[in-house]
Amino acid sequence: LDTPDIQLGKIFCFLPLPGRSGLPVHINGQFVLSSNRRSLWSGDTHGQDEKKEWNDKLLEAVSSSYVHFLTAACDFYVSTEGYEDKVQFYNDINRYYKLFPFWQASTKTTVQPSLNPNCKVIAQSVFKKLWSSNSHILASEVFVKRSNDRIAMKAQWNVLNDDEMPFHQAHFLPVNRDIILILRRIRMVLTCAP
């Protein structure tokens, strides 16, 4: 599978809306659009707005689908057979994580496009759902011996949080190599997620 370009994602309501979503996926839904058909209906700030509520419910459904997609995609992007090539292993891990709806805070030096406001809502909801469902999305490297006596790297998928067994909790790799060796020596799980 090819890695999507973060700038290619668009929002569709049967036909594409102008501009990019900032997500690495396309979104298509029966959204209520503004009268000029250039954006989602944003609603009236006074009182209850059924059109805005409809769009909000659709965006929530999109985020649920996105979570399902991310949890299923790991086996399509990262081989379950393992890797003898460390570079290929990390390339595939990074291709998988490029599917996530990351966004950057607006700064003067930001070169990555920011998320469309509706898509930022989706991104926040996706991460909340991933956390609450405790999905197995954090990859860590494990080494296995193959039948031909060669060592291969495989991805072990870890949950986002593990309060019952904190040493099984996946932690992000620190920058300092000495600390990495110490943490591995005490058998802490270190994710190779970016």
N, C-alpha and C positions, 0 to 999 in steps of 0.2 A: 504494500500500500504506500502510496506517495504521501509525503508529509504536506499538510496544507500550509499555505502561506497565510500568516496572521492577517494580512491586508485583504484577502480574497473574500472573506465572509460578507454576505449580503442578507438583507431581510426581504422576504417576498410575501406578497398577498396575491397569489397567483402570478403576478408579474413583479419584477424587482422594483424595490423602492430606490430612489437615488442615494448615492453614497455607500459607504462601507459600514458594517456593524462593528468591526474591530475584533470579532470573534473568528476563530479558525474554522468555523462551520457556517453553512447557510441555514437560515431559519425560514420556514414557510408556514403560514397560518392564515386563518380567516379573520384577520385583524380588522378592527374598525379604523379607517383611515381619516386623515384630515380632508377637508373639502378639496384641496388642491392635489390630493393623492401623493404627497411627497413625504409624509411621515405618519406615524401612528397617532391616533386620536389622543390628545393629551388631556382633554377634559376641561371642565370649568372648575375653577378653584372654589366656587361657592356651592355648597350642598353636595348631594349624592349624584353621581354621574354613571348611569348604567353602561354607557359605551366604554368608559375608562375601566370600570369593573370587569367588563368582558375581556378587554385587552390584558388586564392584570392577571386574570384567571388563565388566559392562554399563555402568558409569559411564565407563569408558575408551572403549567403543564410542560412547556418547553424545557424548563430547568430539570424537571423530573426525568424527562426523556434523555437529556444531556447526561445526567448522572448514570442512567442505565447504559448509555453508549460508552462512557468512560470506563465503567467497571467491566464491560464486555470486550473493549478494544485492546486491553493489555495483551491478551493471547494472540491477537492478530498482528500486533506491532512488535512484540518481543517473542522470539522463538521459545517454545516449551522444550525443545530438544537440547538447548544449551549452545554455547559458543566456545570455540577454541581461540578465536580472535577477540581480544579484549576491546580493541577499537570498534569492531562491529557491534559488540554487546552494548557499549556505551552510546554508539550512534542510534541503535534501535530504541534504547531507553529514552534518549533525548527526543527522538521522533514521536514516541508515545506522549511524553509530557508536553509537546507542542500542541497537542489537542486540547489542553486545558484552557479555560477562559481567563487567562491572566490579564491584568491591566496595570498600567503604571499611573502613579499620581502625576498630575500636570506640573511640569517644571519647565524652566526656560531651556533646559538641555534635552528634553524628551524628544526622541526621534521616532519612537513607535507611536502610531496613531492611538489616541485614547478611544475607549469604548463609547459607542452610542449610549446615551443615558438608559434606554430600555435594556440594552445588552449588559450594562453594568449591574442592573437589577438581576438579570439572569445569572451573571457570574457570581454575585454574592449569594444568591439562592443555591447555586450548584455547590459551592464550597460548604454552605451550612448543611445541605443534605448529605454531602459526602461525610462530613463530620458526624452528624447524628446517626447515620446508618453504619458508621464505622467501617467503611468500605476498605477492601484490600487493594490499595492503590499505590502504596509506597514500596518501591522496588529496592531490594538489597541484593548484593552479589553473594552467591554461595558457590563453592567449588565442589564438583562431583567427579568421581572417577568413572570413566566410560569402560565398556567391555574390552576395548583395545588398549587399556591401561593409560590412556591419555586423559589429562585433566581438562575439564570443561567448566565454563562459568554459566550459571543459570540464574534467572531472576527468582527471588522468593518474594512474594507479594505480602506485605504487612499492613495491618490496620493502622488507621490514623491515631487512635488513642487506645491505650491498654492500661487502665487504672489498677486492674487486679494484679498484673505482672509487669511492673514498670521496666524491668530489664529486657522484656520482650517488646517493649515500645520501640518503634523505629525512630532514630534520632538523625538529624541532618549532619552530614560530614563537617567537622570543624576544619579550618584551614591548616592548622598546625599538624604536620605529619606525626610528630611524637605523640600528640594527644590521640590521634587516630589509632596508633599502635597500642596505646594503653587501653583505650576503650574496647578495642577488639580483643585484647588479652583478657579483659574481664567479661567478655562475651556479650557486649552490648550490640544491639542490632543497629547498624548504620545504613541509612538509605542512600542510594545513589541518585535520588531525585534532585533536580537542579534547585 
